[in-house]
Amino acid sequence: RPIFYPNIVLLKVSNLPFRLLKLKERFIAKFGSAPKFYVRAPGRVNLIGEHIDYCGYAVLPMAIEQDILIAVEPVKTEVVQLANTNSLYLDFSTSVNNIQINKTKPQWHNYFLCGLKGIQEHFGLNNPTGMNCLLDGTIPPSSGLSSSSALVCCAGLVTLRANGKTLSKVELAEICTKSERYIGTEGGGMDQSISFLAEEGTAKLIEFSPLRATDVRLPSGAAFVIANSCVEMNKAATSHYNIRVMECRLATKLLSKSKGLDWKKMLRLEDVQAKLGVSLEEMLTIVEEVLHPEPYSTEEICKCLGISLEDLRSQILSQNTQDVSTFKLYQRAKHVYSEAARVLEFKKICNEAPANAIQLLGELMNQSYISCREMYECSCPELDRLVDICLQFGAIGSRLTGAGWGGCTVSMVPTDKLNTFLKNVKKAYYQNDVQRLALENNSLFATKPGRGALVFVEA
């Protein structure tokens, strides 16, 4: 039966479900004692609203069934021991009083350490509890389904529970968003927010500053299907993601300065719209007037802002974008403002539920994909092919989901065509490729809105 524990559902279970029971057995074999509790955090699929959370705009994700599950035993030593049921991920241990996160090597344990450090720092824990932890994950890694953020969230909740502290879901989401940046990724907060705020049966419109989530009921006549391109992309391992964040930040600065705003205080594209008090459509017009489609050199940016190259690097750019020489500001701003409008339109259609809702939502998903591919340049040949295949075999809308440059697509498919769709996509994309065929069982599946983070204890 569910008991509400710091706004996170605590399930007291008299008979452990099979997966928890197996994890318990492996934990005992590994550490020689039984876990005291278990924490689960789900992955997510973003239906629409790509690369705009870090610009301050609302997004529309839902949690999925795939998750990170951790069995935990608080211990009296000052050591955290981490192990993984997947033998590809090596054991790791460290002192809880000396957390070091290596940004140059985004290994699995570093994401756990992000969540751990975030809670430690929030509460100023001088003598945090040591822990034995065994992790089991079902989210395909580097697939755009938020396996990394689910691990950060899971670790944050593990640390909270082990140290006897309480926080609301919103506070947890905000702390985990900030703490994931220890790994070097300048993320915006969508992944952590849906991991904590998700509810079964509904997608969520996630808004920021302040963080809040609103139910979005999806149309009953359509299924959402995730298809993995089988191209892995780790946001923290490349500079692709952070370059886009910086391009949006630089576009913010130049747009602000052109309108006589205090550009030094402006960080996000949403800030410009809010200060000017205009619509998203008007912001698109302003982008056309102020920014040119040709890439901006660092010299031109410095001239526009009246700053030195040293100031640009030290005050605006992130660590792994210091050596980038050109930035595309026009294209990135166009994508963000148009995508933000598509998110609001998607929610409006879901709420009003017109007879042609599925068609209208599909068109928005397709527009989003084209903008991601052409204006944000975050697709790849495999994702392009997969989207084409999904549309060819009956999807009303299909788009990349997550950061891009690999990972998954999400497609909206009429429920009466679902079985045929799955069969045809499987044949066209997976069955003629040995590598994809090996990953096929976890690569193509219909999904429904799942529930957010949970804590389990044995009754």
C-alpha positions in Angstrom: 0.0 0.0 0.0 1.4 3.5 -0.9 2.4 5.8 1.9 3.4 9.3 0.9 7.0 9.9 2.0 8.4 13.4 1.2 6.0 13.6 -1.7 7.6 10.5 -3.1 5.4 7.3 -3.0 6.8 4.9 -0.5 5.6 1.4 -1.2 5.6 -1.0 1.8 5.7 -4.4 0.1 5.0 -7.7 2.0 5.9 -9.8 -1.0 8.6 -8.4 -3.2 7.9 -8.3 -6.9 10.1 -10.7 -8.9 12.6 -8.1 -10.1 13.2 -6.7 -6.6 13.5 -10.3 -5.3 16.2 -11.1 -7.8 18.0 -7.9 -7.1 17.8 -8.7 -3.3 19.4 -12.1 -4.0 22.2 -10.6 -6.0 22.7 -7.9 -3.4 23.1 -10.5 -0.6 25.5 -12.5 -2.8 27.6 -9.4 -3.5 27.6 -7.7 -0.1 26.8 -10.5 2.4 23.8 -8.8 3.9 20.3 -7.7 2.8 19.3 -4.3 1.4 17.2 -2.1 3.6 15.3 -0.3 0.9 15.0 0.1 -2.9 14.7 3.2 -5.1 13.3 3.4 -8.6 13.5 6.3 -11.1 12.0 6.1 -14.6 13.4 7.1 -18.0 11.4 9.4 -20.1 10.4 10.1 -23.7 9.9 13.7 -24.8 6.9 13.9 -27.1 7.7 17.5 -28.2 9.9 20.4 -27.1 13.5 19.5 -27.9 16.4 21.5 -26.7 14.3 24.3 -25.2 14.2 23.5 -21.5 17.6 25.1 -21.0 16.3 28.1 -22.8 13.5 28.5 -20.2 10.6 27.0 -22.2 8.0 24.4 -21.4 8.4 20.8 -22.6 6.1 17.9 -22.9 7.5 14.5 -21.8 6.1 11.4 -20.2 7.8 8.8 -18.0 8.3 5.3 -19.5 8.3 1.8 -17.9 12.1 1.4 -18.3 13.9 2.6 -15.2 16.9 2.6 -12.9 16.5 0.5 -9.8 18.9 0.5 -6.8 19.0 -1.7 -3.8 20.5 0.0 -0.8 22.0 -0.8 2.6 23.2 2.2 4.7 26.4 1.2 6.5 28.5 2.6 9.4 31.7 3.0 7.4 32.3 6.3 5.5 32.4 4.4 2.1 30.0 4.2 -0.8 30.3 0.9 -2.6 28.6 0.8 -6.0 28.0 -2.3 -8.1 25.9 -3.0 -11.3 24.0 -6.1 -12.4 25.4 -5.4 -15.9 29.0 -6.7 -15.9 30.0 -4.1 -18.5 29.9 -1.5 -15.7 32.7 -2.0 -13.2 32.4 -1.8 -9.4 33.4 1.4 -7.8 33.9 2.6 -4.2 34.9 6.0 -2.7 34.8 7.9 0.6 31.5 9.8 1.1 33.6 12.7 2.4 35.7 13.0 -0.8 33.4 12.9 -3.8 35.4 13.5 -7.0 33.5 13.6 -10.3 35.6 13.2 -13.5 34.2 15.3 -16.3 36.6 13.9 -18.9 35.2 10.3 -18.4 31.4 10.2 -18.0 31.4 6.7 -16.5 28.3 5.3 -14.9 29.4 5.8 -11.3 30.0 9.5 -11.9 26.3 10.0 -12.5 25.5 8.4 -9.2 28.1 10.7 -7.5 26.3 13.7 -9.0 23.1 12.8 -7.2 25.0 11.9 -4.0 26.9 15.2 -4.0 23.8 17.3 -4.8 22.0 16.1 -1.6 25.2 16.3 0.5 25.7 19.9 -0.5 22.1 20.9 -0.2 21.9 19.8 3.5 25.6 20.5 4.2 26.1 16.9 5.5 29.4 16.8 7.4 29.3 13.1 8.1 27.0 11.5 5.5 26.0 7.8 5.7 28.1 5.2 3.9 26.1 2.9 1.6 26.3 -0.4 -0.3 24.3 -0.1 -3.5 23.5 -2.5 -6.3 22.0 -1.0 -9.5 19.8 -2.6 -12.2 18.9 -0.6 -15.3 16.5 -1.3 -18.1 16.8 2.0 -20.0 19.0 1.5 -23.1 22.1 3.6 -22.5 22.9 6.7 -24.6 19.5 6.3 -26.3 17.9 9.7 -25.6 15.6 8.1 -23.0 17.3 9.8 -20.1 19.2 6.9 -18.5 21.8 9.2 -17.1 19.4 11.6 -15.5 17.3 8.7 -14.1 20.5 7.5 -12.4 21.3 10.9 -11.0 17.7 11.2 -9.7 17.8 7.7 -8.2 21.1 8.4 -6.5 19.7 11.7 -5.1 16.7 9.9 -3.6 18.9 7.0 -2.3 21.1 9.6 -0.5 18.1 11.5 0.9 16.5 8.3 2.3 19.8 6.8 3.7 20.5 10.1 5.6 17.0 10.4 7.0 16.2 13.7 5.2 13.0 14.8 3.4 12.4 17.0 0.4 9.4 17.6 -2.0 9.5 16.2 -5.5 10.0 19.7 -6.9 13.0 20.3 -4.6 14.5 17.0 -5.5 14.1 17.7 -9.2 15.7 21.1 -8.9 18.7 19.7 -6.9 19.2 16.8 -9.3 19.1 19.2 -12.3 21.9 21.3 -10.8 23.9 18.4 -9.6 24.0 16.6 -13.0 25.9 19.7 -14.2 28.9 18.4 -12.2 29.4 16.0 -15.1 29.8 18.9 -17.4 26.5 18.9 -19.3 24.6 22.2 -19.2 21.1 20.6 -19.1 17.8 22.4 -18.5 15.8 20.2 -16.1 13.2 18.3 -18.1 14.7 14.9 -17.5 14.9 15.2 -13.7 11.5 16.9 -13.4 9.6 14.2 -15.2 11.5 11.5 -13.4 10.1 12.9 -10.1 6.8 14.5 -11.1 5.4 11.9 -13.6 2.1 10.2 -12.9 0.7 7.1 -14.5 -1.7 7.6 -17.3 -0.8 11.2 -18.2 2.0 13.1 -20.0 3.1 16.4 -18.4 3.6 19.9 -19.5 6.8 20.8 -17.5 7.3 24.6 -17.0 10.3 26.3 -15.3 11.0 29.2 -13.0 9.1 28.2 -11.0 9.1 24.5 -11.7 5.5 23.1 -12.2 3.8 20.2 -14.0 0.4 20.1 -15.6 -1.4 16.9 -16.8 -1.8 16.5 -20.5 -4.2 13.7 -21.5 -3.1 12.1 -24.8 -5.6 11.0 -27.4 -7.0 7.5 -26.9 -6.9 6.5 -30.5 -3.1 6.6 -30.8 -0.1 4.8 -29.4 3.4 6.3 -28.9 6.1 4.0 -30.2 9.8 4.4 -29.3 12.4 3.1 -31.9 16.1 3.1 -31.1 18.4 4.0 -34.0 21.1 1.9 -32.2 23.5 4.9 -32.5 24.7 5.8 -29.0 25.2 9.4 -28.1 26.5 10.4 -24.6 25.8 14.1 -24.1 28.7 14.5 -21.7 31.2 12.7 -23.9 31.0 15.3 -26.8 30.6 19.0 -27.1 27.6 18.9 -29.5 25.1 19.5 -26.7 27.0 22.3 -24.9 27.7 24.1 -28.2 24.0 24.3 -28.8 23.5 25.6 -25.2 26.1 28.3 -25.8 24.7 29.2 -29.2 21.3 29.9 -27.5 23.1 31.9 -24.8 25.0 34.0 -27.3 21.8 34.5 -29.3 20.2 35.7 -26.1 23.0 38.2 -25.5 22.9 39.6 -29.1 19.1 39.9 -29.2 19.1 41.6 -25.8 21.7 44.1 -26.7 19.9 45.0 -30.0 16.8 45.8 -27.9 18.6 47.9 -25.3 18.2 45.3 -22.6 20.9 44.6 -19.9 22.4 41.8 -21.9 25.0 40.8 -19.3 22.2 39.6 -17.0 20.3 37.7 -19.8 21.0 34.0 -20.0 18.1 32.3 -21.8 16.0 33.0 -24.9 12.9 33.0 -22.8 14.3 35.9 -20.7 14.3 38.1 -23.9 10.7 37.4 -24.7 9.6 38.0 -21.1 11.5 41.3 -20.8 10.1 42.5 -24.2 6.6 41.3 -23.3 6.0 40.0 -26.9 4.6 36.7 -28.3 6.7 33.8 -29.6 5.6 34.8 -33.2 6.9 38.3 -32.6 10.2 36.9 -31.3 10.6 35.0 -34.6 10.2 38.2 -36.4 12.8 39.9 -34.2 15.3 37.0 -34.9 14.8 37.7 -38.6 15.5 41.4 -38.1 18.5 41.1 -35.7 20.4 37.9 -36.5 21.9 36.8 -39.8 21.8 33.2 -41.1 25.6 33.0 -41.7 27.6 31.6 -38.8 29.0 34.2 -36.3 32.8 34.2 -35.7 34.0 34.7 -32.1 35.5 38.0 -33.3 32.1 39.2 -34.6 30.4 38.2 -31.4 33.0 40.1 -29.4 32.5 43.2 -31.6 28.7 43.0 -31.2 29.0 42.8 -27.4 31.9 45.1 -27.0 34.0 42.6 -25.1 37.4 40.8 -25.5 37.9 37.2 -26.6 39.1 36.5 -23.1 35.9 37.9 -21.6 33.8 35.8 -24.0 35.6 32.6 -23.0 35.8 33.2 -19.3 32.4 34.9 -18.7 30.0 33.3 -21.2 31.3 30.0 -22.8 31.4 26.7 -21.0 34.6 24.8 -20.5 34.3 22.4 -23.4 33.3 25.2 -25.9 36.3 27.5 -25.4 37.9 26.5 -28.7 34.8 26.7 -30.9 35.5 29.4 -33.5 32.0 29.9 -35.1 28.4 29.7 -33.8 25.0 29.5 -35.6 22.8 31.9 -33.6 20.0 32.6 -36.1 19.2 28.9 -36.7 19.2 28.0 -33.1 17.0 30.9 -32.0 14.5 30.1 -34.8 14.3 26.5 -33.6 13.8 27.4 -30.0 11.0 30.0 -30.5 9.1 27.9 -33.0 9.5 24.7 -30.9 8.2 26.5 -27.8 5.1 27.5 -29.8 4.6 23.9 -31.0 4.6 22.6 -27.4 1.9 25.0 -26.4 -0.2 24.1 -29.5 0.3 20.4 -28.7 -1.1 20.8 -25.2 -4.0 23.0 -26.5 -5.0 20.3 -29.0 -4.8 17.5 -26.3 -7.0 19.6 -24.0 -9.6 20.6 -26.7 -9.6 17.1 -28.3 -11.0 18.0 -31.8 -12.1 15.2 -34.1 -8.8 15.5 -36.1 -6.6 15.8 -33.0 -4.3 12.9 -34.0 -3.6 14.4 -37.4 -2.9 17.8 -35.9 -0.5 16.4 -33.2 1.3 14.4 -35.9 1.8 17.5 -38.0 3.4 19.2 -35.0 5.7 16.3 -34.3 6.8 16.3 -38.0 7.4 20.0 -37.9 9.5 19.6 -34.7 11.6 16.9 -36.4 12.3 19.0 -39.5 13.3 21.9 -37.3 15.6 19.6 -35.2 17.2 18.3 -38.4 17.6 21.5 -40.3 17.7 24.4 -37.8 19.2 22.7 -34.8 21.3 20.1 -36.7 20.9 17.5 -34.0 19.8 14.5 -36.2 22.0 11.9 -37.9 21.6 9.7 -41.0 20.3 6.7 -39.0 17.6 8.9 -37.3 16.6 10.4 -40.6 16.2 6.9 -42.1 14.2 5.7 -39.1 11.8 8.6 -39.2 11.2 8.0 -42.9 10.5 4.3 -42.3 8.1 5.1 -39.4 6.2 7.6 -41.5 6.2 5.2 -44.5 4.6 2.4 -42.4 1.7 4.4 -40.8 3.0 6.8 -38.2 1.0 10.1 -38.3 4.0 11.9 -36.7 7.6 10.9 -36.0 10.5 12.8 -34.6 13.8 12.3 -32.8 13.6 12.5 -29.0 16.3 13.4 -26.5 19.4 15.3 -27.4 19.7 13.7 -30.8 22.9 12.8 -32.8 21.7 9.2 -32.2 19.3 7.6 -29.7 15.6 7.2 -30.4 12.6 8.3 -32.4 9.1 8.6 -31.0 6.2 8.1 -33.4 2.4 8.5 -33.0 0.6 5.6 -34.6 -3.2 4.9 -34.8 -3.9 2.0 -32.4 -5.6 0.0 -35.1 -2.4 0.0 -37.2 0.1 -0.6 -34.3 0.8 -4.3 -34.9 1.4 -3.9 -38.6 3.5 -0.9 -37.9 5.7 -2.7 -35.4 6.2 -5.7 -37.8 7.1 -3.5 -40.8 9.5 -1.2 -38.9 11.2 -4.2 -37.4 11.7 -5.7 -40.8 12.8 -2.5 -42.5 15.2 -1.1 -39.9 16.4 -3.9 -37.7 16.4 -7.3 -39.4 19.0 -6.6 -42.1 21.6 -5.4 -39.7 23.4 -7.7 -37.3 24.2 -5.1 -34.7 20.6 -3.7 -34.7 19.1 -7.3 -34.7 21.0 -8.0 -31.5 19.4 -5.0 -29.8 16.0 -5.5 -31.4 14.0 -6.7 -28.4 14.8 -3.5 -26.4 14.7 -1.2 -29.4 11.1 -1.0 -30.6 8.1 -0.8 -28.3 4.9 1.0 -27.7 4.8 2.9 -24.4 2.2 4.5 -22.1 2.7 7.3 -19.5 4.3 5.8 -16.4 4.7 6.8 -12.8 7.6 8.8 -11.2 10.2 7.9 -8.6 9.4 5.4 -5.9 10.9 4.1 -2.7 10.2 0.4 -1.7 10.7 -1.1 1.7 9.7 -4.6 2.9 6.8 -4.5 5.2 
